[in-house]
């Protein structure tokens, strides 16, 4: 029964890590894997749980900061600031006339069609544009200067 518990915890925490990419579920899975190996030796469940807790906490505290820096995790502020999007600064072209928020149009950026708005005068098809920021799935653009 102990082995099944640890296998389920490995699978569930691994799936959570894949879904959230928060680098916590992976360390829970690591602790579960070590506890599973300990369970193979028929050690009491309380000892298995103790091993799981120690391995999970120590690996999370010791390795998570390094893993976050290595894999370039985004900070929460990046998600809240639309001007820090990787799309900001990219160039494209107007496909359908782009106006203000009440009159959005379409632009092509990197071969993809995006909904777009501008704060200035409306932009006609064919006009070169620069992405200023992204809000949701809408690009805020301005006419590109030569």
C-alpha positions, 0 to 999 in steps of 0.5 A: 500500500505504501508503494502505491501511495508514493507512486501516486504522489510522484505522478500527481506532483509531476503533473502539477509541476508540468502544469504550473512550472513553479519548480515545487512539484518537481521537488515534491516528486523527488522526495516521493521518489526517495521515499518510494525507494525507502519503502522498498526496504519495508521501512515503517510509513512514518519513517518514509514520510520523514524521509520524504519531508526532509528530502522535499524541504532540503531540495526545495530550499537548496535547489529551487533558487538555482533552478529559477535563475537557471531556467529564467522564471518570470517574476510576477511584475513581468506579467502585470507590466504590458510594456515588458512583453517580448513582443514590445519593440517588434515591427510589423505591418497593418493588414486591416485599418487600425484605430483606437480601442473602439475600432481595432484592426489587424496587424501582421507581426512575425508572420502572425495576425494580431488584433491591434489598436493605436492611440494616435491617428488610424493606420491604413493597411500596409503601414509599418508599425512598432509594437509598444505593448501587449494587453491580453491578445491585443497589440498596442502599436504606433507607426514606425518611423523611417 
